[in-house]
Every structure is written in structure tokens, then in C-alpha cells.
Amino acid sequence: METPGLIVHGEAAPFSTALRSLVNNPLYSDVRFVVGQERQEVFAHRCLLACRCNFFQRLLGSEPGPGVPSPVVLSTVPAEAFLAVLEFLYTNSAKLHRHSIAVSFSLGPLQERCVAFIEAHSQETLRTRGFLELSAPALLLLLRSDKLCVDEAELVLAARSWARVGAAVLERPAAEVAAPVVRELRLALLAPAELSALEEQNRREPLIPVEQIVEAWKCHALRRGDVARGAPCRRRRGTLPREHHRFLDLPFK
């Protein structure tokens, strides 16, 4: 039986630093991206992206033709977030800022870290441009979290602002843009006066399905949280206490 050879490990820091120097570096770059509404040009390296991420493997699967390849346009991805993703792919680490929300591109570890970061800085994140530029699947993931440090009333306002921006960009009704995500808003956590105000605003500016508001009123009427479908009564980490919460009997998990 052949004796295993000796495995020699080099220092991780110089290796990471060397790869970090290639992030958005035209040196040896063989793929270009045009990112965000500002159409910022970003340079990358096809083989590294493809071997590190299934999303890029599918995106860059075909061999480039002769001549200078056309850039890959990702107009809906903020440039700062895209560069954070590249940094993670190149070095297996990335520094996240509360003013930029990274896009995960199906990267499990990065996605988990991004969600944890947003959960810890929820209120600041809701006020950033990056939040308004989130994709519907990304926002859906956040709204399903019990660990957001923000009250439900603020989440409703943030979701409405997000939908308004999406409606303007996509030239579609706000209610249509918001349809994939508003089901995760826990309206039964709102006090009756807040729910009445939301219902009135929803008549003027449709966003939330009427039946979802009816379900919230049912929780109030029956003073039970288990009558609503799904988990619309479960408190989040940042949920402010209200008098009716004692009837819901659904503590934060």
C-alpha cells in the first residue's frame, strides 16, 4: 500500500491577499460585467467564478467567441453588493457594511451571513438604498425571519416603499410587485388602531390582499393567534409589545 505523501500548507493570509488583488482587476480578466443602474464595469475571471459558484457556472457555461466578448449585464444588482460577492468568491471572506446588502447568488454561507447581518442591523438596513433594490426572493427570505430587530409597523412601511420603487422601475402596479412578499407581513401583531389605519391606506393605495387584512382582524376578534393561517402572529425579535399580544399567546421563538 502506497504511503500517503506529505501535505504542505502555506500561509492563508498571503494567499487571500493575492487573490483579493484580482477582484475587479483587468489583469488577466476574461469576463466583464456591467452592474447596477450606474452601469459600472467590473472585471472578473471566468474559471474562478465558475468553479466557485453554480450560478456563474451556468451563466458563463458557454465558451466565449473570438474577439472581445460582450459584457454580462446585471442591471438589477447594486455594484457594491456585486463586488462583495466577488470578494467572497475570490477570498472566501467579505466585509459587509450596513449601507450595502450583498446578493448571495445561491451561496449558502454568504447568504446566511448576510441574513444574520441584516437581522442584527434591521432598522438601519431598512433605510438604505440597498434594501429598496432587493429582489423579491431576497426580501421574502428576510420577511420570513423571526430574528429581525424591527417592529412590524416599520416593516409594513418598508415593504410599501420597496414596492413603490419596484413599481416605478418595472412599470407595474405596486400590489403586483409586492404580491410575492406581503404574505409574510404579520399584520395581526399590529394594534387595532394601526390595523384600521393600514386598511384605510390600503384602500387608497392597494398593496396587501384584503383577505390578509381580514385574517388579522379575525385574530383580534377571537383573541387567538392560532386562527390565522401560517405564522402571521408570531412575534419577531424587534416586535414592540401591544396590549392584545397577551391573547395571541405566541411568544418569540
C-alpha positions in Angstrom: 0.0 0.0 0.0 1.4 3.3 -1.0 2.3 5.7 1.8 0.4 9.0 1.7 2.6 11.9 0.7 3.2 14.9 2.9 0.7 17.7 2.6 2.3 21.1 2.9 0.1 24.0 3.9 1.1 27.5 3.1 0.1 30.6 4.9 -3.6 31.6 4.3 -3.2 35.3 4.6 -0.8 36.0 1.7 -2.8 33.6 -0.5 -6.0 35.5 0.3 -4.3 38.9 -0.2 -3.0 37.8 -3.6 -6.5 36.7 -4.7 -8.1 39.8 -3.3 -5.8 41.9 -5.6 -7.6 40.3 -8.6 -11.1 41.4 -7.6 -12.2 43.9 -10.3 -8.7 43.8 -11.8 -8.5 43.9 -15.6 -5.2 42.0 -15.4 -5.8 38.5 -17.0 -9.5 39.2 -16.8 -11.6 37.3 -19.4 -15.1 38.3 -18.4 -16.7 41.8 -17.8 -19.9 42.7 -16.1 -21.9 45.9 -16.4 -23.6 46.2 -13.0 -26.3 48.3 -11.4 -28.3 51.3 -12.7 -25.0 53.2 -12.9 -23.7 50.6 -15.3 -20.4 50.2 -13.5 -17.9 48.0 -15.4 -16.5 45.1 -13.3 -13.7 42.8 -14.3 -13.5 39.1 -13.2 -12.0 35.8 -14.1 -14.3 33.2 -15.7 -12.6 30.0 -14.4 -12.6 31.2 -10.8 -16.3 32.3 -10.8 -17.4 29.1 -12.5 -15.6 26.7 -10.1 -16.8 28.7 -7.0 -20.4 29.2 -7.8 -23.1 27.3 -9.6 -24.9 30.5 -10.6 -21.8 31.7 -12.5 -21.1 28.3 -13.9 -24.5 28.3 -15.6 -24.2 31.9 -16.6 -20.7 31.6 -18.1 -21.0 28.0 -19.3 -20.6 28.6 -23.0 -17.1 29.3 -24.4 -16.6 33.0 -25.4 -16.4 33.6 -29.1 -13.4 35.1 -30.9 -12.6 38.8 -30.3 -13.5 40.8 -27.3 -16.5 39.2 -25.5 -19.6 41.3 -24.8 -20.1 42.2 -21.1 -22.6 40.4 -18.9 -25.3 42.9 -17.9 -26.7 42.7 -14.4 -28.6 45.9 -14.2 -30.7 45.0 -11.1 -27.7 44.2 -8.9 -26.1 47.0 -6.9 -22.4 47.4 -7.8 -21.3 47.5 -4.1 -23.2 44.3 -3.4 -21.8 42.5 -6.5 -18.3 43.5 -5.5 -18.9 42.0 -2.1 -19.9 38.7 -3.7 -16.8 38.7 -5.9 -14.6 39.3 -2.9 -16.2 36.3 -1.1 -15.8 34.1 -4.2 -12.1 35.1 -4.6 -11.1 35.0 -0.9 -13.8 33.1 1.0 -14.4 36.2 3.1 -16.1 39.6 2.6 -16.6 42.7 4.7 -20.3 43.7 4.9 -21.5 47.2 5.6 -24.9 48.2 6.8 -25.2 50.5 3.8 -24.9 47.6 1.3 -26.8 44.3 1.3 -24.9 41.6 -0.5 -26.6 39.4 -3.1 -25.9 35.8 -2.4 -26.3 34.1 -5.9 -27.1 30.8 -4.1 -24.0 31.0 -1.9 -25.2 29.3 1.2 -22.6 30.6 3.7 -22.6 34.1 2.3 -26.4 34.2 2.3 -26.5 33.1 5.9 -24.0 35.7 7.0 -25.9 38.4 5.1 -29.2 37.5 6.7 -27.6 37.4 10.1 -26.1 40.8 9.5 -29.4 42.3 8.4 -31.2 40.7 11.4 -28.7 42.5 13.7 -29.0 45.8 11.9 -32.6 45.7 10.8 -33.6 49.3 11.3 -30.5 50.8 9.7 -30.9 48.3 6.8 -34.5 49.3 6.0 -33.4 52.9 5.4 -30.7 52.0 2.8 -30.9 52.2 -0.9 -29.7 48.6 -1.0 -33.0 47.5 0.8 -35.1 49.2 -1.9 -33.1 47.3 -4.6 -33.5 43.9 -3.1 -35.0 41.2 -5.3 -38.4 39.8 -4.3 -36.8 36.4 -3.3 -34.3 38.1 -1.1 -36.9 40.2 0.6 -39.1 37.2 1.0 -36.2 35.4 2.8 -35.9 38.3 5.2 -39.6 38.7 6.0 -39.7 35.0 7.0 -37.2 35.6 9.7 -38.2 35.8 13.4 -34.9 37.5 14.3 -35.4 40.8 12.6 -34.8 43.6 15.2 -37.6 45.8 14.0 -41.3 46.3 14.7 -43.9 45.1 12.3 -45.3 48.6 11.7 -41.9 49.6 10.3 -41.7 46.5 8.2 -45.0 47.3 6.6 -43.8 50.8 5.8 -40.6 49.5 4.4 -42.4 46.9 2.2 -44.6 49.6 0.8 -41.5 51.8 0.0 -39.9 48.8 -1.6 -43.0 48.0 -3.7 -43.2 51.7 -4.9 -39.7 51.6 -6.2 -40.2 48.3 -7.9 -43.4 49.6 -9.4 -41.7 52.6 -10.9 -38.8 50.6 -12.3 -40.9 47.7 -13.6 -43.8 49.9 -14.7 -46.2 47.5 -12.9 -48.8 48.1 -10.1 -47.3 48.1 -6.6 -49.7 45.4 -5.5 -48.5 43.2 -8.3 -44.8 43.8 -7.4 -45.5 43.2 -3.7 -47.6 40.0 -4.2 -44.7 37.5 -3.7 -43.7 39.0 -0.3 -46.6 40.7 1.5 -48.0 37.4 2.8 -45.0 37.3 5.2 -46.1 40.6 6.9 -47.6 39.7 10.3 -50.5 42.1 10.4 -52.1 40.5 13.5 -49.2 41.9 15.5 -50.5 45.5 14.8 -52.8 47.1 17.3 -56.4 47.7 16.2 -55.8 51.4 15.6 -52.8 50.6 13.5 -54.7 47.9 11.5 -57.5 50.3 10.8 -55.1 53.0 9.5 -53.4 50.3 7.4 -56.8 49.2 6.0 -57.6 52.8 5.1 -54.3 53.4 3.4 -54.7 50.1 1.6 -58.0 51.4 0.1 -56.2 54.5 -1.3 -53.1 52.6 -2.4 -53.7 48.9 -2.8 -50.8 46.8 -1.6 -52.0 44.0 0.7 -54.7 41.5 -0.2 -58.0 42.2 1.6 -58.3 38.6 2.8 -54.9 39.0 4.6 -56.2 42.0 6.5 -59.4 40.1 7.3 -57.3 37.3 8.8 -55.6 39.8 11.1 -59.0 41.2 12.2 -60.1 37.6 12.9 -57.2 37.2 15.3 -58.3 40.3 17.1 -62.0 39.3 17.2 -61.4 35.8 18.5 -58.4 36.9 20.6 -56.5 33.9 19.4 -53.4 33.7 17.2 -53.9 30.2 16.0 -56.9 31.0 13.8 -54.7 32.6 11.2 -53.0 30.5 8.6 -49.2 30.2 8.5 -47.3 32.2 11.1 -48.8 35.8 10.8 -49.0 36.2 14.6 -45.5 35.0 15.7 -43.5 37.8 17.2 -40.2 38.9 15.9 -37.2 39.8 18.0 -37.9 43.5 17.5 -41.7 43.4 17.9 -42.9 46.1 20.3 -45.4 44.8 22.9 -49.0 45.7 22.5 -52.0 45.0 24.8 -53.5 42.4 22.5 -50.4 40.3 22.3 -51.2 38.5 25.6 -54.2 37.0 23.8 -52.2 35.7 20.9 -50.0 33.5 23.3 -47.4 33.1 20.6 -44.0 34.2 22.1 -40.9 34.8 20.0 -39.2 31.6 19.0 
